[in-house]
Amino acid sequence: MIPSLDDLRSLAHEIKRIVRPHLGKKSIVGKICASGDLMREVDVMADDVIRRIAEERNWTLGIITEELGSIGDGPPYLLIDPVDGSVNADLGIPIASVSVALTENYRLSSVREGVILNLFQDEEYLAVRNEGAFLNGRRIHVEEPSDDIAVIYAPCRGGVHDLKEILGISHLSTRDYGCISMGLAYLSRGLMHAVMDMGYVRPFDVAAGFLLVEEAGGFVVVDRDPDVRDVRGCFSFISASSSKFCNFLMSRLSKRFKPMF
């Protein structure tokens, strides 16, 4: 059985239900997950939910997660970051999410449905290819920056430390929430104007967020279209509220990109 969008939603909500009582518990497990990161108790609990639901519902597809790695056979593939921002979640910093996406094949560009569920607030973001992006059932759209004011999510690594000087935007605000999927969700609803990472993201980190931005009217470019089965394969991307702003950002950064979709 191939999961529907409602299945993706119910999986995300079940993960949230199970891990929410444990947010802020500061419970480092000490185990290294498949992607190479340190696991926390919320990660272990979320993985147990994924295994249980996939077995109960007899899903016949490949499942790729940060902690479990690759299980099952695809295509299609279910890409899951069960607790994106797990350090935030473990410490009780209120920016973390569940990110779930379904792809048609092994390339990230084939994502067709996505869900991002805020673990701390009542926010459910949904995106379906060619059908739009939604927050709690309400359609959302990106917002174009003005000529001299912009807000950009740019993690504090990968050569993007001096963005104000590089971009020449007079009033530039940069953010790093430690949760890339929420950054993309905020871009899709017009709270910021771009999200970028120069080589530190994996497909399960951004699959749902990329589709959300695209369906909200934004634009995504990547330095390569990664294989979703490679849980340690990192790549670079820029997502922006328009092709115009995206092209401007590309012109100022020393990397080559191509459209994601």
C-alpha positions in Angstrom: 0.0 0.0 0.0 1.2 3.5 -0.9 0.4 6.1 1.8 -2.0 8.9 0.9 -1.6 12.6 2.0 -3.9 11.8 4.9 -1.6 9.0 5.8 1.4 11.4 5.8 -0.6 13.8 8.0 -1.6 11.1 10.5 2.0 9.9 10.7 3.2 13.4 11.5 0.5 14.0 14.1 1.2 10.6 15.8 4.9 11.5 16.0 4.0 14.8 17.5 1.6 13.2 20.0 4.2 10.8 21.2 7.2 13.1 21.5 5.5 16.3 22.7 5.4 15.3 26.4 9.2 14.8 26.2 10.1 18.1 24.7 12.7 19.9 26.8 13.8 16.8 28.7 17.4 17.1 27.7 17.8 13.4 27.0 20.8 12.6 24.9 20.9 8.9 24.1 24.5 8.9 23.0 23.9 6.8 19.9 25.0 7.9 16.5 22.2 7.7 13.8 22.4 6.6 10.2 23.2 10.2 9.0 26.0 10.6 11.5 24.2 12.9 14.0 23.9 12.3 17.8 20.6 10.9 18.7 18.3 12.1 21.5 15.3 10.5 23.2 12.8 12.3 21.0 14.6 10.8 17.9 14.3 7.3 19.2 10.6 7.7 20.1 9.8 9.1 16.7 11.6 6.3 14.9 9.5 3.7 16.9 6.3 5.5 15.6 7.5 5.3 12.0 8.3 1.6 12.3 5.0 0.8 14.0 2.8 2.7 11.6 4.5 1.5 8.5 4.1 -2.1 9.6 0.5 -1.7 10.8 -0.6 -0.1 7.5 1.5 -2.4 5.3 3.2 0.4 3.4 5.1 -0.9 0.3 7.7 1.6 -0.4 11.2 2.8 0.6 11.4 4.8 3.8 14.3 7.2 4.3 14.9 8.9 7.6 17.7 10.7 9.4 18.0 8.1 12.1 16.9 4.8 10.5 18.6 5.4 7.2 17.0 3.5 4.3 14.5 0.7 4.9 12.2 -1.0 2.5 12.2 -0.9 -1.3 11.1 1.9 -3.6 10.1 3.7 -5.6 8.2 5.6 -4.3 10.1 6.8 -1.3 8.9 8.4 1.9 11.4 11.0 3.2 11.0 11.7 6.9 12.9 14.0 9.3 10.9 12.9 12.3 12.2 15.6 14.6 13.8 18.4 12.6 15.5 20.6 15.1 16.0 17.8 17.6 18.5 19.8 19.6 15.8 22.5 20.0 13.2 19.9 20.8 15.4 18.3 23.4 16.3 21.6 25.1 12.8 23.0 24.9 13.6 25.7 22.4 10.3 26.1 20.6 11.3 25.7 17.0 11.1 22.1 15.8 9.0 20.1 13.4 8.1 16.8 11.8 8.8 16.8 8.0 7.3 14.1 5.8 7.4 14.0 2.0 6.5 11.4 -0.7 8.6 11.1 -3.9 7.7 9.3 -7.1 11.3 8.1 -7.6 14.8 8.3 -6.2 15.4 11.9 -7.2 14.5 14.8 -4.8 12.9 16.7 -7.7 10.1 14.0 -7.9 8.5 15.0 -4.5 4.8 15.2 -4.9 3.3 15.6 -1.4 4.7 17.1 1.8 3.7 17.8 5.4 5.5 20.0 7.9 4.0 19.9 11.4 5.2 22.4 14.1 6.0 20.4 17.2 5.4 23.4 19.6 2.5 25.2 17.9 -0.7 24.4 16.2 0.7 24.7 12.6 0.2 22.1 9.9 1.7 23.0 6.5 0.7 20.9 3.5 1.8 21.0 -0.1 0.6 18.9 -3.1 2.2 19.1 -6.5 0.2 21.5 -8.7 -2.5 22.0 -6.0 -1.0 24.6 -3.8 0.5 25.2 -0.3 -1.6 25.5 2.9 -1.3 26.4 6.5 -4.1 24.8 8.7 -6.2 24.6 5.5 -5.7 28.2 4.4 -3.8 28.8 1.2 -0.4 30.6 1.7 1.9 32.5 -0.6 5.4 33.9 -0.5 6.1 37.6 -0.3 8.6 39.5 -2.4 11.2 41.7 -0.6 11.6 45.4 -1.3 14.8 46.7 -2.9 16.6 47.3 0.3 14.9 45.2 3.0 15.1 41.4 3.2 15.0 38.6 5.8 17.0 35.5 4.9 17.4 32.2 6.7 21.1 31.3 6.3 22.7 28.8 8.7 25.9 30.1 10.4 28.2 27.9 8.3 29.2 27.2 4.7 30.6 30.6 3.7 27.5 32.8 4.2 28.7 34.7 7.3 29.0 38.1 5.6 25.8 38.1 3.6 25.1 41.8 4.1 28.4 42.8 2.5 28.1 40.1 -0.2 24.5 40.9 -1.2 24.6 44.7 -0.7 21.1 44.8 0.9 20.9 47.9 3.1 18.5 46.4 5.7 19.3 42.7 5.7 18.2 40.5 8.7 19.6 36.9 8.8 18.2 34.1 10.9 19.3 30.5 11.8 16.6 28.7 13.8 18.3 25.3 13.8 15.3 23.8 11.9 15.6 24.2 8.1 12.0 22.8 7.5 10.5 25.5 9.6 12.6 28.1 7.8 11.2 26.9 4.5 7.7 26.9 6.0 8.1 30.5 7.1 9.3 31.5 3.6 6.2 29.9 2.1 3.9 32.0 4.2 5.7 35.3 3.6 7.6 35.7 6.9 11.0 35.8 5.2 12.2 36.2 1.7 14.9 33.4 1.2 16.3 30.3 2.7 19.8 29.0 1.8 22.4 26.5 2.8 25.8 26.1 1.2 26.3 22.3 1.4 25.0 20.9 4.7 21.4 19.6 4.0 20.2 16.1 3.1 17.1 15.3 1.0 14.9 14.4 4.0 15.7 17.8 5.6 14.1 19.8 2.8 11.9 17.6 0.6 8.6 18.8 2.1 9.8 22.3 2.5 11.0 22.6 -1.2 7.5 21.6 -2.4 5.9 23.9 0.0 7.9 26.9 -1.2 7.3 26.0 -4.9 3.6 25.6 -4.4 3.4 28.9 -2.5 4.8 30.7 -5.5 8.5 30.6 -4.6 11.6 29.3 -6.4 14.2 26.7 -5.5 17.6 26.1 -7.1 20.2 23.4 -6.2 23.8 22.6 -7.1 22.6 19.0 -7.9 19.5 16.9 -7.8 20.4 14.4 -5.0 19.6 10.7 -4.7 17.1 10.5 -1.8 18.6 7.2 -0.7 21.9 8.7 0.2 21.3 9.7 3.9 24.7 11.4 4.2 24.8 13.1 0.9 24.8 16.8 1.4 24.1 19.5 -1.2 23.6 23.3 -1.5 20.4 25.2 -2.3 18.8 28.6 -2.5 15.1 29.1 -2.1 13.5 32.5 -2.6 10.2 34.2 -2.9 10.6 34.7 -6.6 12.9 33.8 -9.6 14.0 37.4 -9.7 15.2 37.4 -6.1 16.7 33.9 -6.5 18.7 35.0 -9.5 19.9 38.0 -7.6 21.2 35.8 -4.8 22.8 33.4 -7.2 24.6 36.2 -9.0 26.2 37.2 -5.7 27.3 33.8 -4.5 30.2 31.8 -5.9 28.3 28.5 -6.7 26.5 27.2 -9.7 22.8 26.2 -9.3 19.9 24.9 -11.4 16.2 24.9 -10.8 14.8 22.2 -8.5 11.5 21.7 -10.3 
